[in-house]
């Protein structure tokens, strides 16, 4: 379902031309919020972004990281590599860790050996490094959904849940902003707040045998198999089944 189809659905459901000019913004905003609340597989970087650091600063905004596809940081930095830690270094989620290691932030070196990140007061992600070093870090994180610019763009959200999660979220947002829209008329429950709250809940958790978003995302994760696989040597350790 592309953005145009979603807008058409909203027109039919809300039946109020005064709110139609807000549809583009609402769709993008709710998509952004859903991508923050849930770990969407399509938002997880498959190739790293790059962040240039130096030996004169220890804090960097993660939105400064550059990616070949112009993806930008949204949440959850989950891997950082450099020439010293080719498979990944330790990542903390508290900048105080870096403060404790180097209170004066004067330590320098050839390579960064430890990083921490957290959100600042403006909800921007700040990365701290120790020691300070001049190099390029490779970062893997969950990116922001691509901004839709035309109605033929398709939201980067599981297709099966456009109708039962994304659209109910937008309808509920309309009801919050314009309470007069959430008025149930005798014989027509289309604008009933309870109806759309229930539809959104069913979209998340499933209903009447239909799989909800949460189960969809859970099943999209690789299954961890403990011990050796059948047909392999007995020395097998934890593996991910692909």
N, C-alpha and C positions, 0 to 999 in steps of 0.2 A: 504494500500500500504506500503510494508516494504521498508527498505533502499535499498535493492537490486533492487526492481522494480523501485524505483525513479532513481537510477543510470542508469538503462537500458533506461529509458525514456530520461534522459539527454544525453546519448550517441546518441540516435536517433535524438534528437533535435539539439544538438550542432555539431555533426559530426566532432569532432577534438580530436584525441587521446592524444594530448599533454596536455589537461586540465583534463583528466579523473582521474589522480592521486589526484586531488584536490577535487573530489566529496564528499568524506567522511567529510572533513573539512567544505566545503561549506554548506552541508546539516545540520550539527550540529550547525554551526554558525548562519545560518538563522533561525533555529528553536529557538535558544536561544534568538535572537533578536525579533522574533515574540512573544515569551512568555513574553518579557519585554514590548513590545508595546501594547499588548492586554491582558486582564484579562481572561486567559484560565481557565475554571472551573476545569480541571484536575490538574492544578498547585496549586490550593487553598488547603491548608492543612486541612484534616478532623480530624486529631489527632495532638496534639501540639508537638513542639520541646521543649527541655529543655535547659536553660541557667543558669549555676551556677554563682552567683555573690557573692561579699564579701563586708565587711565594710571598706576596705582599697582602693577601686578603684570605680570610678563612670562611666567610659567608657569601653565598650566592643564591639568587632567586632561581628556582628550578624552571621557571618559565623561560629563562635565558637559554636553556638547552635547545639545540637545533637538531632537526630530523630531516632526512632526505625527502620525506613526504609532507613536511611542514606540520607534523603533529606536535601538540604542546601538552605539557604536564597537566593532569587533572587530579590524580590521587595515587597513593600507594607506590612509592619507589621500592622495587623489590629486588633489584640487582644493580651493582656498580662494579665495573672492572677497570683495570688499567694495566700497564706493563708489568707491574709487580704482582697483582692479583688477577690473573687471567680468567679465573673461574668465578670471581666475585669476592668482595671484601665484606666485613661486618657492617651492618647498617643499623643504627640506633634511631629511635624516634623521639629523642630528647636532646636538644642542643646543650643542655647542662652537662652531658657526658663529655663533650669536647671541652667545655669550660673546666671540668674537673681534671682532665688530662693536661691541659695547657692553659692555666688561668689567664696568663698575660698574652696569649696567642702570639708567641714569638718563635715557636718551634718551626723550623723549615727542614726540608729534605728533598730528595730526588723524586720521591713518589708519595702520593697520599696513601695512608695505611688504614684510615678509619673515617667513616662519615656518619653524620646524624642529620635528620631532617624533621621539621615540624612546621605547622602553620603559624604565621604571625597574626597580629591583630587585624590585619586587612585580608585574612584568609588566603594569603599567598604562601606557597611552600618555600621555606628557606633551607638550604643545604649548608651544613658546617663540615669543614675538612680538617684532618690532622694527619701529619704535619702539613703546613702550607707548602705547596710545591707547584712548579710550573709544568703543566702537562695537560692532556685531554682525557677526561673521564668518559667512559661509555655507560649510559644509563638506560635501564629498562623500567617502565612504569605504565600506569593506565592513563591513556591520553584522553583529551577532550573530544567529544563527538564533533565531526565536521559540521560547520555551519551551513545550513541549507539556504540556498539563494534563489532557487526557482522551484515551481510546484512539481516538477518532474523528479526532484531529488527525493530519495528514499531515506527515511530516518535510520540511523545506525542502531537498530534495536531489533531483537528477535522478531521476525515477520509474524510468527504465530501469535504474538502478544500485542500487536498494534491495536487491535480492536478491544481486547479485554483488559489491558493495562494502560497503554498510552492514552487512548481516547477517554476512558473514565477519569484519569488524572486531570486531563484538560477540562472536562465537564465539571469536575469538583472544584477546580480552580475558578471557573466562571461563576459557580455558585457562591464561592467565598467572596469574590470581588463584586458580584452583583446579586445579592441575596434575593432580590425580587424574581430572579430567574428560577429559583428553587421553590416553585409554587405548584403543589399538586392539584390538578383539576379533576373533578369527578369523572371517572371513566377514562382518565388519561394520566398514567403514572410516570410518563416520560421525564418529567422534571422533578420527580421525587428524590430528595436528598438520600433517603434510605436506600432507594433502588440503586443509585450510582455508587454509594458506599459499598453495598453488597457486591456489585459487579466488579469493583476494583479488588475487593477482598478475594473473590473467586478467581480473578485473573492472577493474583499472586499465589494463592494456595491451592487452586484447583477446585472443581465442583462438578458433580454428576459425571465422574469418570474422565473429565477433561484435565489435562496436566496444567498446573499453574507455572508461572514464571520461575518461582524458586526451585521447583523440581526440574524444570528445563535447564536451568543454569547448573544445578547439581549434577545432572547427567552429562553435561558437556565437559565436566572435568575429567582428566585422565584417572583411571582406576589404579590404585596402588596395589601391587601384588607382593606379598611378603614371601621370602624364600625363593628357591629356584623355580624357573618355569619348566613345564613338562618338556622332556627332551634335551634339557640343558644340564650342565655339570652341577653337582651338589654345592658348589661354592657360591651359588647365586645369592646376592643380597637384595635389598629393596630395589624394585624396578617399577617404572611406569609402563603400563600397557597402553600402547598407542592404537 
